[in-house]
Amino acid sequence: MSSHISPTKDRETIPYPKTLMCFICDIPTPVIESTAYCAKCGIKYQLIHHPEIDEFTVRIID
């Protein structure tokens, strides 16, 4: 009996939060996949998932 493994099904879905509070404006900023962009001040954030501890770090990107 052979089993077919789907690459999309096997990929782990990272549970990114729906919003991130902007560090400057302190307003909720929507997270799309792994990035968030504050429309008020223009800062763009990248969320980095650390599966070994199941936590995120946030990095400011250009």
URGIPE-V587031 format. One record per pair of residues at least 6 apart in sequence whose C-alpha atoms are under 6 Angstrom apart, sorted by the first residue. I is the first residue (numbers start at 1). J is the second residue. If there is no record, write none. Layout:
# URGIPE-V587031
i->I j->J
i->I j->J
This chain:
# URGIPE-V587031
i->18 j->31
i->19 j->28
i->19 j->29
i->19 j->30
i->19 j->31
i->20 j->28
i->20 j->29
i->21 j->27
i->21 j->28
i->21 j->29
i->29 j->38
i->30 j->36
i->34 j->46
i->34 j->47
i->35 j->45
i->35 j->46
i->36 j->44
i->36 j->45
i->37 j->43
i->37 j->44
i->44 j->60
i->44 j->61
i->45 j->59
i->45 j->60
i->45 j->61
i->46 j->58
i->46 j->59
i->47 j->57
i->47 j->58
i->48 j->56
i->48 j->57
i->49 j->55
i->49 j->56
i->50 j->56
